[in-house]
């Protein structure tokens, strides 16, 4: 085998090995970054879910509060009307 052919084969093996290592390291780094991004997305989704649950609970309670306010307003009006009658009579 000639020296030139031997040098070419060795160079090819070294180049292929270096390329494979570089690609493998890049893929590993991308996988780590994707895992971090997924963790951030999961955390944001959990927080958003918590906020939506709080909002839904508030939205369910609000009509009850509005109805209670109506009842309170009517009772106040009745009391004020009764007080006016007492003031006029007395």
C-alpha positions, -999 to 999 in steps of 0.1 A, spaced: 0 0 0 14 34 -9 20 60 17 -4 84 1 -33 59 2 -26 51 38 -25 88 47 -58 93 29 -75 64 47 -63 76 81 -74 111 73 -109 98 62 -113 78 94 -102 107 116 -125 131 97 -155 108 99 -149 101 136 -146 139 143 -178 146 124 -197 118 142 -186 131 176 -195 167 167 -229 158 154 -236 136 185 -225 164 209 -248 188 190 -278 165 192 -272 159 229 -270 197 235 -303 202 216 -320 175 236 -310 192 268 -322 225 256 -355 209 245 -359 194 280 -354 228 296 -378 244 273 -404 217 280 -400 222 317 -405 259 313 -436 253 292 -450 228 317 -445 253 345 -462 281 326 -491 258 317 -495 247 354 -496 284 364 -521 293 337 -543 263 347 -542 275 383 -553 310 373 -581 297 351 -594 276 380 -594 307 403 -612 327 376 -638 300 371 -644 298 408 -649 336 409 -671 335 378 -693 308 395 -696 328 427 -703 362 411 -740 356 401 -746 345 437 -731 377 450 -751 398 425 -783 381 437 -774 387 473 -767 424 465 -802 427 449 -818 412 480 -798 436 502 -808 466 481 -845 457 483 -842 452 521 -825 486 524 -853 502 503 -879 486 524 -862 498 556 -859 533 542 -895 533 531 -906 521 566 -885 548 582 -901 575 560 -935 563 570 -925 564 607 -911 599 603 -943 611 586 -966 595 612 -946 605 642 
